[in-house]
Amino acid sequence: MNSVDLIRESEEIGNKILEIMQKSGCSFEDLEKVSTMLTNVYLCGFEVGKRCVVK
């Protein structure tokens, strides 16, 4: 997997999580908190994961 595919897949997963939360009736505040958390996890994961990506 290259870095572009890694980014794309991470974004898709994050969007699915937010979609599930919206369908479950979560508040806007909860959606904001999870979105922020996913961004932090994504950024940290990308920094670590990019060492594992085949160039």
Secondary structure as the mmCIF struct_conf table of DSSP 4:
data_model
#
loop_
_struct_conf.conf_type_id
_struct_conf.id
_struct_conf.beg_label_comp_id
_struct_conf.beg_label_asym_id
_struct_conf.beg_label_seq_id
_struct_conf.end_label_comp_id
_struct_conf.end_label_asym_id
_struct_conf.end_label_seq_id
HELX_RH_AL_P HELX_RH_AL_P1 SER A 3 LYS A 23
TURN_TY1_P TURN_TY1_P1 SER A 24 GLY A 25
HELX_RH_AL_P HELX_RH_AL_P2 PHE A 28 GLY A 49
TURN_TY1_P TURN_TY1_P2 LYS A 50 CYS A 52
BEND BEND1 VAL A 53 VAL A 53
#
